[in-house]
Amino acid sequence: MQDLLALPFFEARHADWAAEVEAWATANADRLTDHHDADGSARALARAMGEAGLLRAAVPADGALDVRALCLARDILARHSGLADFAFAMQGLGTGAITLFGGDALRAAALPGVRAGTTLAAFALSEPEAGSDVAALATTATRDGEDSWRITGEKTWISNGGIAGSYVVFARTGEAPGARGLTAFWVPGDAPGLSVAERIEVTAPHPLARLRFEGVRVPDAHRIGAPGDGFKVAMATLDVFRATVGAAALGFARRAHGLLVGRAAARRLFGAPLFDQQMTQAAIADSAVDVEAAALLVYRAAWLKDQGVARVSREASMAKLFATEAAQRVADRCVQLHGGLGVVRDSAPETLYREVRALRVYEGASEIQRIVIARAERERASQEAIARAESERASQEAIARAERERASQEAIARAERDRASQEAIARAERERASQDGIARAEGDRA
Ligand SMILES: Cc1cc2nc3c(=O)[nH]c(=O)nc-3n(C[C@H](O)[C@H](O)[C@H](O)COP(=O)(O)OP(=O)(O)OC[C@H]3O[C@@H](n4cnc5c(N)ncnc54)[C@H](O)[C@@H]3O)c2cc1C
């Protein structure tokens, strides 16, 4: 981590922050994690992080999200405990839309409890028929008088679903077809008409649910952003948090890499450490490269966002895609190098192997990241072609201008020469005339 923090991506405050998170995680993350009680762990971890002040990075009081700080926290926390990373990340993702687009009153109502860790936050975008295809969202929000809305529909795969104190919910308000007709709302978890339809068990346990909204009344003051801007709000939130998923994957990969190197050094096979086998060395080298390359992509995206670049979709997608896929490869090598021990239930390699898997699906599956990157490449190629054509045109113009300039210089020079030669002729004429005059005078005198 010290090598990483020495890179020009970071400022001095990031090293202090990383040390603070590392110290907290070393003392608390494992202690507060119980993989057989995901709900209790999520609550306890969020509360402890709130008490320690760590959630100030996920829910900043001044509204300024420092993406490098978020990534450092997730990188460190995931290395210690997947649930600790989850608890931290959800407080940020579940309020990110309000931090970025909420008015003062909404921020004052929604954020302090989440920052303190006393209430949990959630982000409710996905639906049974609309996961990757956000434009297919079917949950509706219809006007209920001047000052409120009614939300009806179903959301699924909602992290912290069922235990969150509030949800940022995206619903169709119909200003335009598809993705342009959505709006975001803040909905308290105890709102009448909101219920848990199903709790969902996944490979790496964490709180997850399908939610039902039956005419849930939401005051207009709880709207986040303008009506019809929901897709923009969702994408801007993901633009911040997508690189942080890569950071969590990086933390898992670091842990798996440390375990596999340790195992290769400790395990003796065929009279020598497993490390001495060349195929083991290849696995170790490939994992080291995966970890370092993931770190560079993740922190490049975070740094870029912190520079104030409005959208970093291409870089964030590259970071998430590469880091999550790389973490899966490293976790798989870690299991493989542990042999039978690697598949023992709840062992560290087996837990990491399961924990990484969902990251390749949520906040945009790897295929979606590839589409984002490919579209950005097409855009760049067309921008480059336009820039090339512009510079070609400018250079043609410069050549034409220089040609015109040269031609006019030549014309001036020619005119000069003509004038000089005319003058010479005239001078010669005058000379000749005067010679003639002298000759004539001479003749007259003679
Ligand atoms: C553990 C977990 C936590 C989650 N937490 C949240 C949350 O807090 N809030 C929330 O709103 N959602 C959450 N999700 C939902 C998540 O974002 C969706 O699962 C994801 O967007 C994929 O949607 P889907 O499951 O409907 O799969 P589908 O959209 O049906 O896609 C299935 C698969 O098809 C492939 N695919 C998709 N599009 C393309 C394409 N264009 N070309 C080629 N292949 C493609 C991908 O491999 C994808 O995984 C969570 C999911 C999981 C698993």
The ligand as a Gaussian input file, in Angstrom:
#p B3LYP/6-31G(d) Opt

LIG

0 1
 C      -25.196000      -9.534000      -4.943000
 C      -25.939000      -8.528000      -5.755000
 C      -26.226000      -7.285000      -5.207000
 C      -26.962000      -6.357000      -5.931000
 N      -27.279000      -5.151000      -5.358000
 C      -28.069000      -4.282000      -6.051000
 C      -28.522000      -3.061000      -5.421000
 O      -28.169000      -2.764000      -4.278000
 N      -29.352000      -2.270000      -6.119000
 C      -29.759000      -2.548000      -7.389000
 O      -30.509000      -1.783000      -7.960000
 N      -29.364000      -3.705000      -7.994000
 C      -28.537000      -4.567000      -7.367000
 N      -28.122000      -5.728000      -7.958000
 C      -28.629000      -6.047000      -9.281000
 C      -27.577000      -6.004000     -10.353000
 O      -27.206000      -4.699000     -10.659000
 C      -28.133000      -6.792000     -11.553000
 O      -28.129000      -8.146000     -11.162000
 C      -27.332000      -6.574000     -12.792000
 O      -27.548000      -5.293000     -13.296000
 C      -27.713000      -7.604000     -13.864000
 O      -29.099000      -7.609000     -14.051000
 P      -29.891000      -8.998000     -14.062000
 O      -29.548000      -9.765000     -12.838000
 O      -31.307000      -8.697000     -14.324000
 O      -29.277000      -9.787000     -15.296000
 P      -29.649000      -9.563000     -16.822000
 O      -29.836000      -8.133000     -17.120000
 O      -30.714000     -10.512000     -17.166000
 O      -28.297000     -10.017000     -17.492000
 C      -27.852000     -11.384000     -17.364000
 C      -26.486000     -11.484000     -17.951000
 O      -26.547000     -11.207000     -19.336000
 C      -25.325000     -10.678000     -19.735000
 N      -25.604000      -9.437000     -20.479000
 C      -26.332000      -8.385000     -20.075000
 N      -26.380000      -7.441000     -21.042000
 C      -25.665000      -7.928000     -22.068000
 C      -25.343000      -7.443000     -23.364000
 N      -25.773000      -6.253000     -23.778000
 N      -24.585000      -8.221000     -24.191000
 C      -24.154000      -9.430000     -23.774000
 N      -24.428000      -9.954000     -22.557000
 C      -25.167000      -9.214000     -21.729000
 C      -24.472000     -10.433000     -18.492000
 O      -23.548000     -11.483000     -18.329000
 C      -25.481000     -10.472000     -17.404000
 O      -24.930000     -10.904000     -16.182000
 C      -27.379000      -6.662000      -7.241000
 C      -27.066000      -7.919000      -7.788000
 C      -26.361000      -8.843000      -7.059000
 C      -26.068000     -10.176000      -7.668000

